[in-house]
């Protein structure tokens, strides 16, 4: 499984455009960040799926995948901020809209799904998630 993952990463690195510009630019790292996001999902699945060896490698690799994803995203934010003076003005409004709207849609879908199963969904149902001990990846 590790060989397959390394070959897949090598393929995506090979597909990065060969230019003289910054190798960490948004255009160059977009596919790599997408692959890392997929690996982060696999890491979260590996914590719930305990049988078999398909996801067992992602359990220990998660902290490195998340660190690399944060580095690439942070570098992109720094680059945008240093090249565009007005980038900071609309930053929160644009980011919160991109996060809050899909989050709200999925919460509504989830509540509707649980209601169709006949379960009572109220505020206490969501507070249970805050009381559970969280797992730390770093």
N, C-alpha and C positions, 0 to 999 in steps of 0.2 A: 504494500500500500504506500509506503514511503517513497519508493521508486516512482510510482505512478504520479504522486503529488509533485515530486521534483521535476519529472519530465513535463508535467503540465505547466509548472511555473517557468521552466526553461522555454517552453513554446511561447508563452506570453511575453517573456523578456525578448525573445527573438523577433516578435512582431512589433516591438516598439520602434517607431520611425527612426531611421538613421539620419539625423540632422546635426548641425553644429550648434543648435540652440540648447537651452537648458534641458537636461535629461529628467529633471524633476518637475517639469511644467505640467499643467493640467492635462494638456493634450497627450503627453507622453505617459502619464501615470493613470489615466482614466480606466483603462482595461485592467491594470494591476489592482487598483482600488476596488473594482467590481469583483474581481476574483477573491480578494481578501475579505470582502463583505460576505461572499458566499462561504468562505472558509469559517468566518465567525459564526454564521448560522449553523454550520456543521459542528463547530465547537459546542454551541449550546445544545444541539441535539445529542452530542456524545455524553453530556452530563445526565441525560434522561434515559438514553438507550444503553443498557448495561450488558446486553447479550451480543455475542459475535465480536468480530474484530474490525468491522467496517468503519466504525467511528472512534475506535479506541485511540488512534493516533492523534486525533484532533483534540482530545482532552488535554494532553500535555503541551500541544503546540499552540493552544489558544492565546496564552499570554504573549507569545512572540508575534502572532498574527495581529493581535489588537495593537501591540506597540508599533508595528510597522505601518498599520493603517492610520493610527494617530499621527505618526511622524509625517507621512505623506500628506494627510489632510492639514496638519498644522503648518507645514511648509507652504502649501497652497494658500492658506489664509494669510500667512506672513507676506508672501509674494504679492497677493492682491492688495493688501494694506499698504505695502511700501510703494507700489506703483500707482495707486489711485487714492488721491487725498480724500475724496468723498465716499470712499468705500465704507467707512465707519458709520456714516449717517443712516443708511438704510439697512445695515447689517442685521440688527435684531428683528426688525419688522419682516424682512424677507425670510430669515431663518425660522422664526416662530410660525409664520404662515405655512411654510413648507412642512413643518413638523405637526403643528396643532390641528390643521384641517384633516390630514389622513388619520391622525390619532383619534379624533372625534368620530370620524366615519367608522373606524374599526371598533370603537367602543359601542357605538349604536348597533352595529351588526352583531357584536358579541352579546349584548344585552338582549337583543331580539332572539338570537339563537337560544340562549339560556331560558328565555321566557317560553319559547315553543316547546322546550323540554319539560315545562311545568315547574321550573325552579323559581323561587322567589329571589329577585334581584333588587337589592336596596343598597344603601350606603354602607351598611355593615359588611356586605359581601365584598366590597372593594377595600375596606379597611383591613380585612384579613390579610391581604397581600402585603400591606405595610408592616404587619406585626411578625411575619415570618422572618426567620434569619436568612440573610442573603449570602450568596456565595461570592467570594472575592476571586477575581481572575489574576490580580497582580500581587 
